[in-house]
Amino acid sequence: EIVMTQSPATLSVSPGDGATLSCRASQSVSSNLAWYQQKPGQAPRLLIYGASTRATGIPARFSGSGSGTEFTLTISSLQSEDFAIYYCHQYNNWPWTFGQGTKVEIK
Amino acid sequence: EVQLVESGGGLVQPGGSLRLSCSASGFTFSSSGMHWVRQAPGKGLEHASAISGDGGTTYYPDSVKGRFTISRDNSKNTLYLQMSSLRPEDTAVYYCVRRSLAAIYWGQGTLVTVSS
């Protein structure tokens, strides 16, 4: 099973500032990596798939990069609605595995 | 438009059984592998089961192996998860998920609570 490790666990950011979230895989997942945003009581919302492709309707301030084992989600200028938990997800192999999440909170 | 609608969740006693359903539309269901992903309250995401498009290949984590059975009815565009010998640690929201080349689609989830 591929282990996905996200860092940091919590990120305190002021509105308008940028944020960089990291995700590392224990072995290569090629570009089969997705990022999600989740708010309380809601299903995960797909932001990025294929490591760098924004999903339909996702604002351009969200961008993804990386391949193999190292991946990054960048939020260029945080809006109030962006404060949430973010998960990375590898779908290169069964079982799918997920990072433990990064909570982005208001500083 | 791809739609995944789960149903069948609820409150069940430890040791009990429950069958979840996921009604799919907007894509060729029989050609698509399907997945159940669960999330316990306040916890992260866990791949709970998977099945290939023809139903010939399945996956279960050790935590549910021998207790859960994933199946599909391609004539009804419906995915199932039969859960038996349920434990309190199976309490979670269960999501039906489909991966395509263009995106990953999630249902809204159905809550399963295992408690006496």
gemmi code that builds the backbone of each chain (N, CA, C; Angstrom):
import gemmi

chains = {
    "A": [
        ("GLU", (0.839, -1.192, 0.000), (0.000, 0.000, 0.000), (0.881, 1.251, 0.000)),
        ("ILE", (0.493, 2.201, -0.827), (1.251, 3.453, -0.924), (0.818, 4.374, 0.204)),
        ("VAL", (1.784, 4.881, 0.946), (1.491, 5.805, 2.047), (1.641, 7.235, 1.534)),
        ("MET", (0.616, 8.033, 1.789), (0.622, 9.438, 1.406), (0.815, 10.285, 2.660)),
        ("THR", (1.804, 11.161, 2.645), (2.109, 11.988, 3.804), (1.976, 13.461, 3.441)),
        ("GLN", (1.099, 14.158, 4.133), (0.888, 15.575, 3.874), (1.581, 16.419, 4.937)),
        ("SER", (2.042, 17.588, 4.504), (2.623, 18.551, 5.442), (2.324, 19.971, 4.975)),
        ("PRO", (2.167, 20.894, 5.951), (2.089, 20.609, 7.379), (0.706, 20.064, 7.757)),
        ("ALA", (0.525, 19.710, 9.004), (-0.792, 19.254, 9.449), (-1.769, 20.420, 9.519)),
        ("THR", (-1.264, 21.565, 9.960), (-2.063, 22.783, 10.059), (-1.259, 23.943, 9.490)),
        ("LEU", (-1.940, 24.793, 8.762), (-1.317, 25.968, 8.156), (-2.164, 27.180, 8.528)),
        ("SER", (-1.556, 28.130, 9.209), (-2.259, 29.359, 9.597), (-1.894, 30.464, 8.618)),
        ("VAL", (-2.895, 30.989, 7.957), (-2.668, 31.933, 6.869), (-3.627, 33.117, 6.997)),
        ("SER", (-3.142, 34.295, 6.666), (-4.006, 35.473, 6.636), (-4.712, 35.559, 5.299)),
        ("PRO", (-5.980, 36.002, 5.288), (-6.678, 36.185, 4.008), (-5.862, 37.079, 3.075)),
        ("GLY", (-5.789, 36.662, 1.812), (-5.017, 37.394, 0.827), (-3.607, 36.867, 0.644)),
        ("ASP", (-3.110, 36.135, 1.659), (-1.786, 35.533, 1.531), (-1.867, 34.240, 0.721)),
        ("GLY", (-0.684, 33.772, 0.294), (-0.619, 32.499, -0.412), (-0.339, 31.357, 0.540)),
        ("ALA", (-0.591, 30.128, 0.052), (-0.356, 28.935, 0.855), (0.178, 27.818, -0.024)),
        ("THR", (1.129, 27.067, 0.523), (1.692, 25.925, -0.201), (1.543, 24.676, 0.649)),
        ("LEU", (0.854, 23.674, 0.117), (0.619, 22.410, 0.794), (1.404, 21.326, 0.066)),
        ("SER", (1.992, 20.419, 0.855), (2.824, 19.365, 0.275), (2.233, 17.989, 0.508)),
        ("CYS", (2.520, 17.092, -0.407), (2.078, 15.700, -0.325), (3.189, 14.829, -0.895)),
        ("ARG", (3.578, 13.826, -0.122), (4.642, 12.918, -0.556), (4.112, 11.491, -0.570)),
        ("ALA", (4.431, 10.750, -1.642), (4.046, 9.350, -1.761), (5.232, 8.453, -1.443)),
        ("SER", (4.947, 7.305, -0.832), (6.023, 6.388, -0.445), (6.639, 5.671, -1.645)),
        ("GLN", (5.968, 5.690, -2.775), (6.518, 5.214, -4.044), (5.835, 5.979, -5.158)),
        ("SER", (6.366, 5.894, -6.348), (5.865, 6.703, -7.443), (4.394, 6.403, -7.745)),
        ("VAL", (3.629, 7.483, -7.931), (2.247, 7.372, -8.368), (2.082, 8.057, -9.725)),
        ("SER", (3.205, 8.276, -10.415), (3.192, 8.977, -11.701), (2.505, 10.337, -11.507)),
        ("SER", (1.525, 10.646, -12.330), (0.761, 11.892, -12.140), (-0.661, 11.618, -11.676)),
        ("ASN", (-0.888, 10.415, -11.157), (-2.223, 10.018, -10.729), (-2.502, 10.477, -9.301)),
        ("LEU", (-2.594, 11.779, -9.162), (-2.711, 12.419, -7.864), (-3.783, 13.495, -7.934)),
        ("ALA", (-4.678, 13.475, -6.962), (-5.750, 14.463, -6.880), (-5.664, 15.224, -5.562)),
        ("TRP", (-6.219, 16.430, -5.582), (-6.354, 17.246, -4.375), (-7.831, 17.572, -4.168)),
        ("TYR", (-8.251, 17.535, -2.917), (-9.623, 17.857, -2.557), (-9.653, 18.910, -1.456)),
        ("GLN", (-10.741, 19.636, -1.442), (-11.075, 20.545, -0.362), (-12.307, 19.974, 0.339)),
        ("GLN", (-12.291, 19.977, 1.666), (-13.460, 19.502, 2.389), (-13.809, 20.452, 3.522)),
        ("LYS", (-15.088, 20.780, 3.592), (-15.624, 21.591, 4.675), (-16.545, 20.726, 5.522)),
        ("PRO", (-16.788, 21.102, 6.783), (-17.600, 20.267, 7.681), (-18.963, 19.926, 7.086)),
        ("GLY", (-19.297, 18.657, 7.163), (-20.598, 18.199, 6.708), (-20.745, 18.070, 5.207)),
        ("GLN", (-19.654, 18.286, 4.477), (-19.720, 18.204, 3.016), (-18.826, 17.087, 2.495)),
        ("ALA", (-19.162, 16.603, 1.298), (-18.303, 15.642, 0.611), (-17.035, 16.346, 0.127)),
        ("PRO", (-15.958, 15.603, -0.060), (-14.759, 16.219, -0.651), (-15.083, 16.829, -2.005)),
        ("ARG", (-14.489, 17.969, -2.261), (-14.670, 18.678, -3.526), (-13.383, 18.561, -4.323)),
        ("LEU", (-13.454, 18.000, -5.521), (-12.264, 17.819, -6.346), (-11.741, 19.179, -6.810)),
        ("LEU", (-10.470, 19.446, -6.532), (-9.827, 20.667, -7.001), (-8.909, 20.395, -8.195)),
        ("ILE", (-8.069, 19.388, -8.050), (-7.000, 19.089, -9.004), (-6.983, 17.576, -9.255)),
        ("TYR", (-6.820, 17.157, -10.507), (-6.571, 15.754, -10.815), (-5.436, 15.699, -11.822)),
        ("GLY", (-4.862, 14.525, -11.994), (-3.703, 14.417, -12.868), (-2.554, 15.284, -12.397)),
        ("ALA", (-2.502, 15.534, -11.101), (-1.461, 16.322, -10.422), (-1.532, 17.819, -10.686)),
        ("SER", (-2.023, 18.216, -11.868), (-1.935, 19.645, -12.207), (-3.129, 20.191, -12.974)),
        ("THR", (-4.133, 19.401, -13.252), (-5.299, 19.857, -14.021), (-6.407, 20.289, -13.071)),
        ("ARG", (-6.820, 21.544, -13.203), (-7.927, 22.022, -12.376), (-9.229, 21.371, -12.815)),
        ("ALA", (-10.028, 20.963, -11.839), (-11.340, 20.417, -12.150), (-12.265, 21.530, -12.637)),
        ("THR", (-13.357, 21.142, -13.233), (-14.320, 22.103, -13.775), (-14.808, 23.050, -12.688)),
        ("GLY", (-14.744, 24.356, -12.973), (-15.276, 25.349, -12.053), (-14.342, 25.767, -10.950)),
        ("ILE", (-13.152, 25.218, -10.896), (-12.199, 25.564, -9.826), (-11.445, 26.841, -10.197)),
        ("PRO", (-11.396, 27.814, -9.281), (-10.725, 29.085, -9.595), (-9.241, 28.914, -9.896)),
        ("ALA", (-8.716, 29.843, -10.684), (-7.326, 29.768, -11.127), (-6.330, 29.983, -9.982)),
        ("ARG", (-6.798, 30.445, -8.825), (-5.867, 30.635, -7.710), (-5.392, 29.287, -7.135)),
        ("PHE", (-6.055, 28.203, -7.515), (-5.623, 26.870, -7.105), (-4.760, 26.267, -8.220)),
        ("SER", (-3.575, 25.799, -7.858), (-2.732, 25.133, -8.849), (-2.005, 23.961, -8.211)),
        ("GLY", (-1.786, 22.935, -9.013), (-1.090, 21.753, -8.547), (0.133, 21.476, -9.392)),
        ("SER", (1.134, 20.880, -8.760), (2.351, 20.535, -9.493), (2.966, 19.280, -8.897)),
        ("GLY", (3.919, 18.725, -9.639), (4.647, 17.563, -9.164), (4.357, 16.325, -9.979)),
        ("SER", (5.174, 15.306, -9.742), (4.966, 13.985, -10.337), (5.853, 12.997, -9.596)),
        ("GLY", (5.540, 11.723, -9.742), (6.342, 10.716, -9.047), (5.957, 10.618, -7.585)),
        ("THR", (6.751, 11.218, -6.715), (6.487, 11.109, -5.284), (6.288, 12.438, -4.572)),
        ("GLU", (6.531, 13.543, -5.225), (6.440, 14.843, -4.564), (5.432, 15.740, -5.283)),
        ("PHE", (4.472, 16.251, -4.524), (3.388, 17.036, -5.098), (3.117, 18.262, -4.233)),
        ("THR", (2.602, 19.300, -4.890), (2.318, 20.546, -4.202), (0.994, 21.115, -4.688)),
        ("LEU", (0.210, 21.621, -3.727), (-0.985, 22.409, -4.033), (-0.689, 23.825, -3.571)),
        ("THR", (-0.853, 24.770, -4.482), (-0.626, 26.170, -4.162), (-1.931, 26.939, -4.288)),
        ("ILE", (-2.231, 27.733, -3.272), (-3.371, 28.644, -3.320), (-2.768, 30.036, -3.323)),
        ("SER", (-2.996, 30.792, -4.391), (-2.222, 32.018, -4.594), (-2.641, 33.150, -3.662)),
        ("SER", (-3.911, 33.281, -3.372), (-4.392, 34.381, -2.524), (-5.660, 33.900, -1.828)),
        ("LEU", (-5.505, 33.519, -0.568), (-6.619, 32.855, 0.107), (-7.826, 33.757, 0.296)),
        ("GLN", (-8.970, 33.226, -0.092), (-10.241, 33.884, 0.150), (-10.881, 33.242, 1.379)),
        ("SER", (-11.893, 33.893, 1.921), (-12.519, 33.394, 3.152), (-13.064, 31.979, 2.966)),
        ("GLU", (-13.540, 31.673, 1.774), (-14.138, 30.357, 1.512), (-13.092, 29.247, 1.350)),
        ("ASP", (-11.818, 29.597, 1.349), (-10.760, 28.607, 1.146), (-10.294, 27.958, 2.447)),
        ("PHE", (-10.754, 28.470, 3.576), (-10.317, 27.896, 4.852), (-11.087, 26.591, 5.070)),
        ("ALA", (-10.339, 25.489, 5.083), (-10.926, 24.149, 5.032), (-9.806, 23.133, 5.249)),
        ("ILE", (-10.159, 21.863, 5.125), (-9.159, 20.793, 5.145), (-8.908, 20.338, 3.707)),
        ("TYR", (-7.648, 20.098, 3.391), (-7.246, 19.675, 2.061), (-6.599, 18.295, 2.128)),
        ("TYR", (-7.030, 17.422, 1.209), (-6.502, 16.060, 1.149), (-5.871, 15.791, -0.209)),
        ("CYS", (-4.759, 15.071, -0.199), (-4.249, 14.519, -1.453), (-4.678, 13.057, -1.550)),
        ("HIS", (-4.705, 12.532, -2.771), (-5.263, 11.198, -3.035), (-4.522, 10.602, -4.219)),
        ("GLN", (-3.914, 9.413, -4.025), (-3.299, 8.739, -5.149), (-4.258, 7.676, -5.678)),
        ("TYR", (-4.434, 7.679, -6.987), (-5.305, 6.683, -7.611), (-4.542, 5.895, -8.663)),
        ("ASN", (-3.221, 5.833, -8.497), (-2.385, 5.065, -9.430), (-2.515, 3.572, -9.195)),
        ("ASN", (-2.710, 3.188, -7.966), (-2.812, 1.781, -7.578), (-4.004, 1.572, -6.654)),
        ("TRP", (-4.548, 0.323, -6.709), (-5.451, -0.111, -5.648), (-4.580, -0.709, -4.544)),
        ("PRO", (-4.838, -0.441, -3.244), (-5.882, 0.462, -2.788), (-5.542, 1.925, -3.015)),
        ("TRP", (-6.559, 2.704, -3.335), (-6.382, 4.134, -3.290), (-5.953, 4.492, -1.864)),
        ("THR", (-5.126, 5.526, -1.768), (-4.766, 6.002, -0.442), (-4.792, 7.525, -0.420)),
        ("PHE", (-5.014, 8.033, 0.783), (-5.204, 9.454, 0.981), (-4.215, 9.966, 2.025)),
        ("GLY", (-3.816, 11.233, 1.873), (-3.071, 11.858, 2.942), (-3.978, 12.100, 4.136)),
        ("GLN", (-3.362, 12.435, 5.255), (-4.127, 12.627, 6.481), (-4.786, 13.996, 6.557)),
        ("GLY", (-4.468, 14.860, 5.586), (-5.121, 16.162, 5.529), (-4.262, 17.297, 6.067)),
        ("THR", (-4.426, 18.462, 5.473), (-3.843, 19.709, 5.978), (-4.988, 20.673, 6.246)),
        ("LYS", (-5.068, 21.140, 7.478), (-6.098, 22.121, 7.830), (-5.548, 23.513, 7.589)),
        ("VAL", (-6.218, 24.273, 6.747), (-5.837, 25.660, 6.497), (-6.762, 26.539, 7.315)),
        ("GLU", (-6.203, 27.223, 8.279), (-7.001, 28.023, 9.192), (-6.620, 29.506, 9.104)),
        ("ILE", (-7.530, 30.321, 9.581), (-7.311, 31.765, 9.543), (-6.312, 32.160, 10.630)),
        ("LYS", (-5.299, 32.929, 10.212), (-4.290, 33.403, 11.157), (-4.790, 34.645, 11.895)),
    ],
    "B": [
        ("GLU", (-24.418, 14.777, -17.403), (-23.825, 15.094, -16.108), (-23.752, 13.822, -15.263)),
        ("VAL", (-22.577, 13.553, -14.731), (-22.405, 12.390, -13.873), (-23.088, 12.630, -12.533)),
        ("GLN", (-23.894, 11.654, -12.129), (-24.534, 11.724, -10.814), (-24.369, 10.393, -10.104)),
        ("LEU", (-24.028, 10.462, -8.827), (-23.909, 9.290, -7.956), (-24.733, 9.579, -6.712)),
        ("VAL", (-25.737, 8.752, -6.466), (-26.638, 8.994, -5.342), (-26.665, 7.767, -4.447)),
        ("GLU", (-26.129, 7.924, -3.236), (-26.087, 6.828, -2.270), (-27.371, 6.784, -1.444)),
        ("SER", (-27.678, 5.593, -0.972), (-28.807, 5.412, -0.074), (-28.563, 4.169, 0.768)),
        ("GLY", (-29.375, 3.993, 1.805), (-29.307, 2.782, 2.611), (-28.637, 2.924, 3.951)),
        ("GLY", (-28.069, 4.099, 4.234), (-27.426, 4.280, 5.528), (-28.446, 4.368, 6.655)),
        ("GLY", (-27.945, 4.344, 7.868), (-28.833, 4.437, 9.024), (-28.159, 3.939, 10.281)),
        ("LEU", (-28.979, 3.780, 11.321), (-28.492, 3.296, 12.616), (-28.675, 1.786, 12.690)),
        ("VAL", (-27.630, 1.091, 13.061), (-27.685, -0.366, 13.178), (-26.906, -0.781, 14.423)),
        ("GLN", (-27.356, -1.858, 15.043), (-26.670, -2.345, 16.239), (-25.397, -3.102, 15.877)),
        ("PRO", (-24.436, -3.125, 16.788), (-23.236, -3.943, 16.543), (-23.615, -5.386, 16.230)),
        ("GLY", (-22.958, -5.924, 15.211), (-23.269, -7.275, 14.751), (-24.329, -7.327, 13.675)),
        ("GLY", (-24.948, -6.202, 13.409), (-26.018, -6.151, 12.425), (-25.514, -6.005, 11.002)),
        ("SER", (-26.476, -5.904, 10.092), (-26.168, -5.809, 8.663), (-26.874, -4.624, 8.038)),
        ("LEU", (-26.328, -4.197, 6.910), (-26.885, -3.067, 6.176), (-26.424, -3.185, 4.739)),
        ("ARG", (-27.265, -2.779, 3.794), (-26.849, -2.745, 2.390), (-26.955, -1.326, 1.864)),
        ("LEU", (-25.826, -0.823, 1.396), (-25.803, 0.485, 0.766), (-25.976, 0.331, -0.740)),
        ("SER", (-26.614, 1.319, -1.345), (-26.774, 1.361, -2.794), (-26.254, 2.684, -3.325)),
        ("CYS", (-25.794, 2.661, -4.564), (-25.361, 3.869, -5.248), (-25.954, 3.827, -6.657)),
        ("SER", (-26.867, 4.747, -6.908), (-27.488, 4.826, -8.230), (-26.677, 5.778, -9.095)),
        ("ALA", (-26.244, 5.295, -10.258), (-25.348, 6.066, -11.117), (-26.043, 6.471, -12.409)),
        ("SER", (-25.679, 7.644, -12.929), (-26.207, 8.106, -14.199), (-25.230, 9.080, -14.840)),
        ("GLY", (-25.388, 9.283, -16.145), (-24.571, 10.258, -16.853), (-23.298, 9.706, -17.468)),
        ("PHE", (-23.100, 8.387, -17.384), (-21.914, 7.763, -17.979), (-22.219, 6.284, -18.216)),
        ("THR", (-21.321, 5.611, -18.938), (-21.489, 4.185, -19.224), (-21.053, 3.383, -17.998)),
        ("PHE", (-22.013, 3.026, -17.168), (-21.726, 2.423, -15.866), (-20.940, 1.125, -16.018)),
        ("SER", (-21.325, 0.298, -16.967), (-20.725, -1.037, -17.092), (-19.252, -0.992, -17.473)),
        ("SER", (-18.783, 0.147, -17.947), (-17.383, 0.276, -18.354), (-16.510, 0.886, -17.271)),
        ("SER", (-17.102, 1.206, -16.149), (-16.403, 2.005, -15.145), (-16.182, 1.235, -13.855)),
        ("GLY", (-14.914, 1.173, -13.398), (-14.659, 0.694, -12.054), (-15.327, 1.631, -11.063)),
        ("MET", (-15.766, 1.086, -9.938), (-16.459, 1.874, -8.929), (-15.865, 1.600, -7.557)),
        ("HIS", (-16.026, 2.581, -6.680), (-15.368, 2.513, -5.381), (-16.300, 2.986, -4.266)),
        ("TRP", (-16.069, 2.474, -3.083), (-16.632, 3.025, -1.856), (-15.469, 3.577, -1.029)),
        ("VAL", (-15.617, 4.822, -0.602), (-14.645, 5.468, 0.278), (-15.409, 5.895, 1.523)),
        ("ARG", (-14.847, 5.647, 2.710), (-15.562, 6.013, 3.922), (-14.755, 7.005, 4.755)),
        ("GLN", (-15.482, 7.709, 5.603), (-14.857, 8.713, 6.452), (-15.535, 8.672, 7.820)),
        ("ALA", (-14.804, 8.195, 8.811), (-15.324, 8.184, 10.171), (-15.421, 9.623, 10.689)),
        ("PRO", (-16.292, 9.871, 11.656), (-16.474, 11.239, 12.167), (-15.154, 11.860, 12.618)),
        ("GLY", (-14.827, 13.014, 12.058), (-13.620, 13.732, 12.434), (-12.327, 13.116, 11.953)),
        ("LYS", (-12.414, 12.108, 11.092), (-11.215, 11.398, 10.621), (-11.000, 11.594, 9.130)),
        ("GLY", (-9.976, 10.938, 8.607), (-9.636, 11.049, 7.206), (-10.411, 10.078, 6.331)),
        ("LEU", (-9.953, 9.936, 5.094), (-10.636, 9.139, 4.080), (-9.983, 7.774, 3.956)),
        ("GLU", (-10.818, 6.732, 3.820), (-10.334, 5.357, 3.701), (-11.005, 4.675, 2.522)),
        ("HIS", (-10.218, 4.020, 1.701), (-10.728, 3.244, 0.566), (-11.355, 1.977, 1.113)),
        ("ALA", (-12.678, 1.892, 1.076), (-13.384, 0.806, 1.744), (-13.619, -0.394, 0.837)),
        ("SER", (-13.698, -0.196, -0.471), (-13.911, -1.301, -1.391), (-13.868, -0.791, -2.819)),
        ("ALA", (-13.645, -1.712, -3.752), (-13.618, -1.348, -5.165), (-14.033, -2.542, -6.003)),
        ("ILE", (-14.539, -2.258, -7.218), (-14.960, -3.321, -8.127), (-14.721, -2.865, -9.556)),
        ("SER", (-14.265, -3.783, -10.384), (-14.039, -3.465, -11.791), (-15.374, -3.369, -12.529)),
        ("GLY", (-15.314, -2.875, -13.759), (-16.525, -2.657, -14.534), (-17.344, -3.920, -14.764)),
        ("ASP", (-16.650, -5.056, -14.986), (-17.370, -6.312, -15.219), (-17.631, -7.085, -13.932)),
        ("GLY", (-17.193, -6.524, -12.803), (-17.407, -7.176, -11.514), (-16.424, -8.287, -11.196)),
        ("GLY", (-15.479, -8.540, -12.094), (-14.586, -9.670, -11.910), (-13.447, -9.446, -10.942)),
        ("THR", (-13.156, -8.207, -10.641), (-12.061, -7.879, -9.721), (-12.600, -7.000, -8.617)),
        ("THR", (-12.271, -7.373, -7.382), (-12.710, -6.585, -6.238), (-11.533, -6.339, -5.291)),
        ("TYR", (-11.712, -5.336, -4.445), (-10.701, -5.015, -3.435), (-11.398, -4.738, -2.111)),
        ("TYR", (-10.783, -5.221, -1.042), (-11.225, -4.902, 0.315), (-9.996, -4.684, 1.196)),
        ("PRO", (-10.024, -3.678, 2.045), (-8.942, -3.569, 3.034), (-9.129, -4.637, 4.105)),
        ("ASP", (-8.077, -4.920, 4.837), (-8.161, -5.937, 5.887), (-9.246, -5.603, 6.907)),
        ("SER", (-9.495, -4.300, 7.112), (-10.451, -3.889, 8.143), (-11.884, -4.337, 7.854)),
        ("VAL", (-12.197, -4.647, 6.597), (-13.574, -5.045, 6.252), (-13.627, -6.397, 5.554)),
        ("LYS", (-12.471, -6.964, 5.240), (-12.436, -8.231, 4.494), (-13.185, -9.322, 5.249)),
        ("GLY", (-14.038, -10.044, 4.536), (-14.828, -11.111, 5.136), (-16.138, -10.630, 5.733)),
        ("ARG", (-16.313, -9.317, 5.835), (-17.554, -8.757, 6.400), (-18.330, -7.941, 5.369)),
        ("PHE", (-17.634, -7.286, 4.456), (-18.262, -6.458, 3.429), (-18.166, -7.157, 2.070)),
        ("THR", (-19.201, -6.963, 1.248), (-19.187, -7.477, -0.114), (-19.653, -6.390, -1.064)),
        ("ILE", (-18.800, -6.064, -2.030), (-19.163, -5.087, -3.042), (-19.709, -5.836, -4.257)),
        ("SER", (-20.722, -5.274, -4.875), (-21.296, -5.887, -6.075), (-21.914, -4.795, -6.927)),
        ("ARG", (-22.320, -5.173, -8.117), (-22.930, -4.206, -9.025), (-23.953, -4.897, -9.895)),
        ("ASP", (-24.957, -4.126, -10.305), (-25.951, -4.599, -11.268), (-25.870, -3.642, -12.443)),
        ("ASN", (-25.172, -4.043, -13.487), (-24.965, -3.147, -14.618), (-26.257, -2.895, -15.393)),
        ("SER", (-27.252, -3.758, -15.234), (-28.536, -3.528, -15.903), (-29.331, -2.427, -15.202)),
        ("LYS", (-29.009, -2.191, -13.928), (-29.703, -1.153, -13.157), (-28.825, 0.052, -12.858)),
        ("ASN", (-27.593, 0.042, -13.370), (-26.641, 1.139, -13.104), (-26.514, 1.399, -11.598)),
        ("THR", (-26.380, 0.325, -10.854), (-26.358, 0.451, -9.403), (-25.202, -0.329, -8.793)),
        ("LEU", (-24.545, 0.312, -7.853), (-23.458, -0.279, -7.078), (-23.987, -0.568, -5.678)),
        ("TYR", (-23.498, -1.666, -5.086), (-23.943, -2.048, -3.757), (-22.749, -2.284, -2.831)),
        ("LEU", (-23.025, -2.141, -1.545), (-22.074, -2.577, -0.527), (-22.877, -3.270, 0.567)),
        ("GLN", (-22.735, -4.593, 0.624), (-23.388, -5.366, 1.668), (-22.452, -5.431, 2.864)),
        ("MET", (-22.918, -4.924, 3.985), (-22.086, -4.873, 5.188), (-22.710, -5.757, 6.266)),
        ("SER", (-21.919, -6.652, 6.820), (-22.415, -7.525, 7.878), (-21.425, -7.512, 9.044)),
        ("SER", (-21.846, -8.108, 10.158), (-21.023, -8.129, 11.378), (-20.464, -6.740, 11.673)),
        ("LEU", (-21.345, -5.766, 11.595), (-20.893, -4.380, 11.732), (-20.377, -4.089, 13.133)),
        ("ARG", (-19.356, -3.238, 13.180), (-18.697, -2.851, 14.416), (-18.828, -1.346, 14.619)),
        ("PRO", (-18.702, -0.878, 15.845), (-18.755, 0.581, 16.066), (-17.740, 1.340, 15.214)),
        ("GLU", (-16.589, 0.731, 14.949), (-15.567, 1.419, 14.152), (-15.917, 1.507, 12.666)),
        ("ASP", (-17.018, 0.876, 12.248), (-17.497, 1.032, 10.875), (-18.361, 2.285, 10.724)),
        ("THR", (-18.642, 2.962, 11.845), (-19.414, 4.195, 11.781), (-18.683, 5.219, 10.919)),
        ("ALA", (-19.363, 5.696, 9.880), (-18.717, 6.601, 8.924), (-19.741, 7.084, 7.907)),
        ("VAL", (-19.360, 8.104, 7.178), (-20.068, 8.453, 5.953), (-19.436, 7.629, 4.833)),
        ("TYR", (-20.276, 6.964, 4.060), (-19.802, 6.126, 2.949), (-20.111, 6.842, 1.639)),
        ("TYR", (-19.054, 7.058, 0.863), (-19.171, 7.743, -0.416), (-18.995, 6.753, -1.573)),
        ("CYS", (-19.802, 6.907, -2.583), (-19.658, 6.191, -3.844), (-18.803, 7.062, -4.755)),
        ("VAL", (-17.778, 6.480, -5.377), (-16.810, 7.282, -6.136), (-16.504, 6.606, -7.459)),
        ("ARG", (-16.393, 7.425, -8.480), (-16.034, 6.935, -9.799), (-14.883, 7.753, -10.347)),
        ("ARG", (-13.871, 7.075, -10.868), (-12.761, 7.772, -11.517), (-12.911, 7.632, -13.020)),
        ("SER", (-12.786, 8.764, -13.720), (-12.720, 8.725, -15.179), (-11.401, 9.349, -15.603)),
        ("LEU", (-11.155, 9.405, -16.890), (-9.934, 10.064, -17.373), (-9.997, 11.566, -17.115)),
        ("ALA", (-11.219, 12.094, -17.031), (-11.396, 13.548, -16.962), (-11.587, 14.082, -15.550)),
        ("ALA", (-11.938, 13.222, -14.602), (-12.221, 13.722, -13.250), (-12.468, 12.548, -12.315)),
        ("ILE", (-12.687, 12.882, -11.055), (-13.088, 11.901, -10.049), (-14.379, 12.419, -9.450)),
        ("TYR", (-15.402, 11.581, -9.492), (-16.734, 12.000, -9.089), (-17.124, 11.328, -7.773)),
        ("TRP", (-17.733, 12.123, -6.880), (-18.155, 11.639, -5.572), (-19.661, 11.863, -5.404)),
        ("GLY", (-20.296, 10.928, -4.750), (-21.662, 11.155, -4.319), (-21.679, 12.029, -3.069)),
        ("GLN", (-22.875, 12.268, -2.551), (-23.005, 13.139, -1.376), (-22.777, 12.365, -0.076)),
        ("GLY", (-22.752, 11.042, -0.157), (-22.482, 10.210, 1.008), (-23.731, 9.786, 1.750)),
        ("THR", (-23.617, 8.652, 2.443), (-24.693, 8.176, 3.305), (-24.066, 7.760, 4.636)),
        ("LEU", (-24.703, 8.167, 5.734), (-24.135, 7.955, 7.061), (-24.566, 6.610, 7.621)),
        ("VAL", (-23.597, 5.837, 8.051), (-23.840, 4.582, 8.750), (-23.375, 4.746, 10.190)),
        ("THR", (-24.284, 4.488, 11.123), (-23.956, 4.592, 12.545), (-24.160, 3.223, 13.190)),
        ("VAL", (-23.102, 2.686, 13.775), (-23.177, 1.378, 14.436), (-23.107, 1.628, 15.940)),
        ("SER", (-24.223, 1.424, 16.602), (-24.292, 1.724, 18.022), (-25.465, 0.997, 18.652)),
        ("SER", (-25.316, 0.648, 19.898), (-26.411, 0.016, 20.631), (-27.226, 1.076, 21.389)),
    ],
}
model = gemmi.Model(1)
for chain_id, residues in chains.items():
    chain = gemmi.Chain(chain_id)
    for i, (resn, *xyz) in enumerate(residues, 1):
        res = gemmi.Residue()
        res.name, res.seqid = resn, gemmi.SeqId(i, " ")
        for name, pos in zip(("N", "CA", "C"), xyz):
            atom = gemmi.Atom()
            atom.name, atom.element = name, gemmi.Element(name[0])
            atom.pos, atom.b_iso = gemmi.Position(*pos), 0.0
            res.add_atom(atom)
        chain.add_residue(res)
    model.add_chain(chain)
structure = gemmi.Structure()
structure.add_model(model)
structure.setup_entities()
